Amino acid sequence: HEMKPSSTWNKANNELLLSSLEAREKELEALVYFYTLQQQYLTHSYEGCQTTIDTMEAAGLDDALPDVAAAGDVIPPAERYYQLKDAVAARLSE
């Protein structure tokens, strides 16, 4: 006679998996915006940078950026985001 996991366990496990998937999707969305921000900064589009920063912060995506560098990355995306944010603010206040 085979024991089946309880429906409570299945529900909790499914919620955990869904939560993890949603977090990964949010991280991916944040990384797409981060890439856009870097490209805008490199092309000196500081107003565009500010719009991207505002959009990211309104959606909570600034908090979804990884704070650990992937293999080959020098600076973690979360740290680089705040460097760019400060640099954009400085450029726009000139």
C-alpha positions as CSV (number, residue, x, y, z in Angstrom):
1,H,0.0,0.0,0.0
2,E,1.6,3.2,-1.2
3,M,1.5,6.4,0.9
4,K,0.5,9.5,-0.9
5,P,1.6,13.0,0.3
6,S,-1.2,14.9,1.9
7,S,-3.1,17.5,-0.1
8,T,-1.8,20.1,2.4
9,W,1.8,19.1,1.6
10,N,1.1,19.2,-2.1
11,K,-0.5,22.7,-1.8
12,A,2.5,24.0,0.2
13,N,5.0,22.5,-2.2
14,N,3.2,24.0,-5.2
15,E,3.0,27.4,-3.5
16,L,6.8,27.2,-2.8
17,L,7.5,26.3,-6.4
18,L,5.2,29.0,-7.7
19,S,6.9,31.6,-5.4
20,S,10.3,30.5,-6.6
21,L,9.3,30.7,-10.3
22,E,7.8,34.2,-9.7
23,A,11.0,35.4,-8.1
24,R,13.1,34.1,-11.0
25,E,10.7,35.8,-13.5
26,K,11.0,39.0,-11.6
27,E,14.8,38.7,-11.5
28,L,14.9,38.1,-15.3
29,E,12.7,41.1,-15.9
30,A,15.0,43.2,-13.6
31,L,18.0,42.0,-15.6
32,V,16.4,43.1,-18.9
33,Y,15.8,46.5,-17.5
34,F,19.3,46.6,-16.1
35,Y,20.7,45.8,-19.5
36,T,18.7,48.6,-21.0
37,L,19.9,51.0,-18.3
38,Q,23.6,50.1,-19.0
39,Q,23.0,50.6,-22.8
40,Q,21.4,54.0,-22.1
41,Y,24.2,55.0,-19.9
42,L,26.8,54.0,-22.4
43,T,25.1,56.2,-25.1
44,H,24.8,59.1,-22.7
45,S,20.9,58.9,-22.6
46,Y,20.7,60.1,-19.0
47,E,17.0,61.0,-19.3
48,G,16.3,57.6,-20.6
49,C,18.3,56.1,-17.7
50,Q,16.2,58.0,-15.2
51,T,13.0,56.8,-16.9
52,T,14.3,53.2,-16.7
53,I,15.4,53.7,-13.0
54,D,11.9,55.1,-12.2
55,T,10.2,52.2,-13.9
56,M,12.4,49.6,-12.1
57,E,11.8,51.2,-8.7
58,A,8.0,51.6,-9.3
59,A,7.8,47.8,-10.1
60,G,10.2,46.8,-7.3
61,L,12.7,45.5,-9.8
62,D,15.7,47.3,-8.3
63,D,15.3,44.9,-5.4
64,A,15.1,41.8,-7.7
65,L,18.6,42.3,-9.2
66,P,21.1,39.6,-8.1
67,D,23.5,40.8,-5.4
68,V,26.1,38.1,-6.3
69,A,28.2,38.3,-9.5
70,A,27.7,35.5,-12.0
71,A,30.8,33.8,-13.4
72,G,32.8,36.3,-15.3
73,D,31.0,39.4,-13.9
74,V,33.2,41.8,-12.0
75,I,30.5,43.6,-10.1
76,P,27.1,42.1,-9.0
77,P,24.2,43.6,-10.9
78,A,22.6,45.1,-7.8
79,E,25.8,46.9,-6.9
80,R,26.3,48.2,-10.5
81,Y,22.7,49.4,-10.6
82,Y,23.3,51.7,-7.6
83,Q,26.5,52.9,-9.1
84,L,24.7,53.8,-12.3
85,K,21.8,55.4,-10.4
86,D,24.2,57.6,-8.6
87,A,26.1,58.5,-11.8
88,V,22.9,59.4,-13.6
89,A,21.7,61.6,-10.7
90,A,25.1,63.4,-10.8
91,R,24.9,63.8,-14.6
92,L,21.3,65.2,-14.5
93,S,22.2,67.7,-11.7
94,E,25.0,69.2,-13.8
